[in-house]
């Protein structure tokens, strides 16, 4: 009889892992997008789209550029290109092929830990696309991350791959790219999560680390060791490598205040108040 999976201990609240508030109104398009859409750099990047409104889907034109930037870890470039594509072609916003832009955009925002921006990227989709399988899978993934339900993040990513594959007829590039896109995000997510755990716990059981990372205990041990963690075979636990201790910085003891920097006194305050009163009387 197999042992039940370990129950994850609660992650202590930490500023780096705070859940952002997600307000309801959809914000307007940022001004910098309008400004950058006329600049030389984005114009060159969007040349692949061509501005040819007679083509079935301009989103298909920019998709290879998004993939290339994403594969290189240039998530800010993905964000810029995807946001501009949405601004340049608003008349086609209800086409299902918009997901060719939205999926890399949301995954890029999640990779840089900007949950609020990922939320807006989904909220502003037309209502008809909110019933589409990949959109709902992205919403599920965002929700699990926002609620720090780490064990469910990996199930949500598997669902995203499954639902997206074959969802857009004729979009073979998306079918081939969705798994590498998601796996790249997971690598970034796990790296960030390990950094958070290293601040949260002096040590953690290998089984708990495996549950956090969505891996087998052996894989979790190997992954953590590659990031400098120390494995205790006797305790079957992992502990972060001790951070290099910085030498204490010298503290300068302040000398007596210069007369011009002396702290204010009650008499100074009274003098200022009287001066203000006389000024009001003169006015």
N, C-alpha and C positions, 0 to 999 in steps of 0.2 A: 504494500500500500504506500503510495507516494505521499511525501509530506506536503502539507498545504503551503502555498507560497507565502513568503514573509510579509508581514504587515509593515508598511512604510512608517517610520517614525515621523512625526510632524517636523517640517522644516522651520527652524526659528525665523521670525520675521527679520528681514534684512533690507536695508535701503536699496541694494542692488537688485532685489527680486520683488520689489513692490508692484502690486497690480495697479496699473493706471486707471483713473476714472475715465469712463467712456461716455461722454455726454451724448444726448439724443440728436440735437439739430445737426444736419450735415453742413460742414463749413464750406465757404466759397472756395473756388479754385485759388490757390496761393498766387499772389501777385508775381513772385519770382518766375513762375512758369510762363506767364505772359511775356515777361521781359526776356527770358532766355530763349523763347521760341523764335525770336528774331535775331538772336546772336549767331555768330559764325559757327561756334562749336556744335551746338545742337542742330543747326541747319545741316551741317555735314553729316551728323549722325542720323538725322531723319531723312537724308537723301535716299536711303534704301526704301523708304516708304513711297517716295516719289510724288505724293500728293495726287495720285491718279485715282480719282473717285469712280472711275468706270470699272475698276477691278473689283472682284467679288468681296475681298476683305483686305484692307490695308494692314490690319493687325497681323495677317500672315506675312506681310513684307518685313515687319520689324522684329518678328519672333526670332530669327537667327541671330540678330544683333543682341537681343536680350539674353539668349542662351550663351553667347560668347562672353559677354560681360559677367554673367552669373557664374560660369565655370571658372573664371579668373578671380572670383571673390570680390568683384568690383560692384558691390551691391548698390552703392550710391549712383553709379552709372545706370544700373538697371532701373532704379527708381526714377531718375530723370527722364530716360527714354520712354518708359512706360507711361509716366504722367503726361508727358508731352504728346504721346500718341493719342491719349484719351482726349486731350484738349483740341488737337488738330482735326480729329474726325468725330465730332459730337453727333453727327447725323447717323452714324453707324453704331451708336452705343448699345443698341438692343440686340445686335447680332451675337449669336453664340460664340463666334470666333473672337469676341472680345476677351474671352477667357485665356487666349494665347498671350495676352498682355497682363491680365489680372493675376494669373497663377504665379508667374515669376515675380510680379510686383509684391504680392502678399508674402511670398516666401522670403523675398529680400528684406522686407520690413521685419519679419520675424527673425531673420538671421542677424539683424543689427539691434534686435531687442526693442523695436519701436512698435509696441502692441497697439497703441492708439492710432497710429497711421495705418496699420494693417486693418484695423476696424473700419476706418473711413473708406479705405479702398473697396471694402465689401459693401458698406452701407450705401454708397453712392451708385452701386449697380442698379439698373432698372429692375422694376418688380418682376418682370418676366424671367430674368436671369437668376432671381433668388430661389426659384423652384428647380433650377438646374442642379444635377447631382454634384458636379465639382464645386459649385459655389457652396452648397450645403456642407460638403466635406471640409472646405476651407474654414467655414464658420465653426464647425465642430472642433477643428484643430486649434483655432484661435481661442475658443472657450476653454479647452483643456489646459492650454498654456497659461491663460489669464488666471485660472483658478489653481494653478500649480499642481494640477492632477498629473504628476509626472508619469505614473504608470500607464495612464490612458493616452498620453501623447503618442506613444508608439503604435497603439491600435488605431488612432486617428490618422496617422500618416499612412498606414497600410490601407485604410479605407479610402484615403485620397487617391492613392495609386490605382486601386481597383476600380473606383468609380470613374476616374478620369480616362483611363484607357478605353478607347473605343467610343467615348462620349461624343466626339466631333467626327462625323463621317468624313473621310478623306484627309484628315489631319494626321498623317502618319508620323510627322515630326514630333507632335505632342505625345503620341503614344510611345515613341522611343525616348523622349526626353523626360517624361514625368518622373520615372523612377530615379534617374541620376539627380534631378532637381531636388527631390525629397530627401534622398540619401545625403546630399551635400548639406542640406539644412540640418538634418539630424546630427551630422558630425559637428557642425557649429553649435547646435543646441547642447549636445553632450559636453563639449569643451567648456561652455559657459556654466553648465550645471555642476561640473566637477569643481570649477573655481568657486562656486557658491558653497558647495559642500565642504570645501577645504577651509572656509571661513566659519562655517556653522558647527562643525564637529571636530574635536581633537582626534577622534578615531571613529570608524564605522565598520560594522560587520560586512564581510564580503557579500553575503546574501542580500543585505539591504542596499549596498552599492549597486548590485546587479539589478535589483528591482527599480532603483532610480534610473539606471541607464538603459533599461530594456535589453539586458544581455544575460548570458549565463554567468555564474560566479567566476568561472575561469576567464571569460572574456573581460569581465569587469576588472579583475585583478590585473590582467595584462594591460588594459587601457589606462588604468590609474597609475600603474608603475611607469608607463611610458611618459606620464606627466609628472614624475618625480615623487609619487606616493611610495610609502614603505609598507610592505606586506608582512604581517606577523603570522607565520604559519601556526604557531601554538594557539593563538587566540582567533585564528581565521578572520582577521580584521585588517583594515587598511587605515593608515594615518598619513596625513599630508606631510610632505617634507618640511622640516623646520625652516622658516624664512630666515634669510641672512639678517643677523642683527646689525642694525646700523649704530655706529658710535654715537653716543649722546652729543647733541650739538651744544656748543657753549652758549650760555645765557648771559647776556650783558645786563649787569645791574644798572638801572637808570641812575644818573646823577641828579643833583638838585635841579628843579625846573628853572629854566631861564625866566627872567622877569616877564618876558613877553608871552611865555607859555605857562605861567603860574595858574593853578586852578582857580576858578571863579569862587568868590565868597559871597555871603549874604549882602554885604555892603555894596558889592558890585551890582547885584541884582536890584537893590533898592535904587541905586543911582540910575540904572537903565530904565526902571519903571518911572521914576520922577521925570527923566528926560522925555520919555514917550508921552507922559501926561502934559508936559509943557508944550510939546509939539502939537498935540491935539487941540489944546487951548488956542494956540496961535492960528491954527487952521480954522 
